[in-house]
Amino acid sequence: MLFTLQNIGVHEGLDAMTVKKVHLANNLSLMCIGAASILFIFTLTYNVPLEAKVFLCFIGPVLSIIPTLNYFRYYRIAQIAFCCLALLIITSMSVTLGKSFHFQYVLLPYLGLPFVMFEDEIGIKKIIFSLFGILLFIYLEWHFCNFDPLITLPEDGPKANQFLTDILIFGIVFLLFFFFINENKSYIKKLQRKQEQLVDKNYELEHFTYICSHNLSEPLRTASSFLEFVKKEIKDSSKKLDIYFNYIHEEIERMDQMILSLLSFSKLSKAFDFKVTDLNTTLSDIKIELKEVIAEKNVVFNYEYLPSIYAEPQLIKKLFKHLISNAIKYQKQDALPFITIHFKENPNNWEFVVVDNGIGIKEDNQHKIFSMFTRLHLDSEYDGIGVGLSFCKKIIEIHGGQIWVESKVNEGSKFHFSIKKHLPVQ
Ligand code: ADP
């Protein structure tokens, strides 16, 4: 029953953070409704003034607004409403019952409430709501010095049992403290568990890709060899048949390349050897490796003295090589490739841009190109298998950064990426 009530408004697909807040708002509202009901029954047995009974009668229905708002998925409004109502109820109870009931001390654990409710937001709401709590506490102390309680409880009633009332109020205060601390601890534990599961799943997935691609290449090679046998057996093969054979052969080769790419993709996140990497050396090595195509297409490079960054040297080389190769490949017919590399140092990361004067990418397609095997052109236009940029994205993720593109058709593309300065994700 309690489990069902705390889950009012929770639905599949809701993120862990919101679920936690929905639980918190529902639990606290239900706790307050329960406490108000018990107090109400308590007032029935004593000769308590009618105003107190009416006030307690209203707390339940007013607080049930919170689970109702959660039910209709107005989570944000429910959180703000709960903080406001909590302040209102604590203040009215304190003003009504007077100093001797110590109800104002419930404002102390209340101070933690905005921090839990708005933990994913920057400062302002947390500070405003907590500040209200402190101001009300100060106001109440002043109020008690200047005004009598709104209702005077009968001498034979709860007031006579001051010690018990004190224990009750301080019990509530400690309970709420404990509740907030526990809530945060269990959330952190849940997050840690989720992260561990994610690491395991990631490992499984990489292993699966590795096994799959490893096993797939075997039958492919066998098929390719048998195709050669068949070709030799058919002595008087027609021209048409030759074209078909070549076509099958090309497709097999293409598939083999794709499988090999999958295999190297799954190996990407394995052995990291992060060290200070001089990007000028990286660029010189790439230029040597690409010297033929650079000479053939008369590629012009333009970059200032590059920094040394903390990175995995082999992966960083792969990244720059892919981007430079694409900048050379995706060019207009007979155009002179002009490649510029800029960089900027930010407090936490390095930001690089590889600019080309190539064919550019339509805006609609710009988000697609970082996915595996996505190509925007036919093989007859530009060869490739659509893995280069997904490699780049993975490499950047390993370095705790981001990659994105700005491009205009026929004008060129700017591939931006950032690389974290410290503590890369390992
Ligand atoms: P591939 O080059 O093997 O096709 P990529 O993943 O490197 O695979 O690129 C995906 C697609 O993004 C390419 O098919 C191409 O259409 C587009 N693309 C990549 N780099 C550029 C570039 N510098 N200029 C224009 N288009 C590009």
Residues whose N, C-alpha, C, O or C-beta is under 5 A from the ligand:
A	BS01	ADP	N326 A327 Y330 G358 G360 I361 I369 T374 R375 L376 H377 D383 G384 I385 G386 V387 G388 L389 S390 S413
